[in-house]
Amino acid sequence: MTDNNIPVSEDDLHAYVDGFLDPDRRLEVEAWLGKNPDAAAMVADWQRQNEDIRGLFAGRAEARAEDATLVSRAGNRTDIRSARSQARPWQAASAVMLFVGGAIAGQLAPPYFTGAPQPALQTAALPDQSRSAFLIYASDIRHPVEVGADEQQHLAAWLGKRLDTPLRIPDLSALGLKLVGGRLVPVSGKAGALLMYEDDAGERITVLLGRNEENRETSFRYASDAGLETFYWIDGPIGYAVTGEISRERLQQVADECYRQFET
């Protein structure tokens, strides 16, 4: 039923969950999953998350039928506050390695699933690169950004030009967050943008943007690692990831607002 010479990539699995595969490819993926129980369990978990999202927000109308789902399962977590005065050298060092490595991973590293070469900006790479950028820059007291909030118009024009797309910097003041500024960063070996915000207590969140023309649109996804929470999605040629050491619910609000303003 399945041609064993046809590889199944992680992108295939995401497309399977999101309903983007054609019927023939869907049958091939289902047959492959039948022989790979670990991957099947992971896919089942993604499907359960989608069901939870639809159940929690079934009554919430969206302006366009094709809009990505912008919610995730609610979880009981408390805010994780990081002391800016306490440096974390081991995290910073590992973040540098991961962030630099991410710039060349698409060219040198094999895909997680055996298969054809993947687009340079893979969905799965977004949260890793966003967490790395957060660890490197959010704890920097004196130079967290290249261009400050007082030059917001210049910042939007500069980063938008490098991303080759008009960039509207989200206003998150309604959520108690003010813009710190932004900087140019590498995202999968290409020019990307990092925006930074902070609240009155000095808690920071970052918004990472990366470009690749071969991106597939994805639903809203969530990742957590060592206290860092990340919501990420791909919309057209741009991938987005919002990261912070705050509760999942709080970060979800921020990501939802970013999505709405980026789409405006």
Buried (B, 14 or more C-beta within 10 A) or exposed (E): EBEEEEEBBBBBBBBBBBEBBEEEBBEBBBBBBEEBEEBBEBBEEBEEBBEBBEEBEEEEEEEEEEEBBBBBBEEEBEEBEBEBEEEEEEBBEEBEEBBEBBBEBBEEEEBBBEBEEBBBBBBBBBBBBBBBBBBBBBBBEEEBBBBBBEBBEEBBEBBBEBBEBEBEBBBBEEBBBEBBBBBBBBBBBBBBBBBBBBBEEEBBBBBBBBBBEEBBBBBBBBBBEEEBBBBBBBBEBBBBBBBBBBBBBBBBBBBBBBBEEBEE
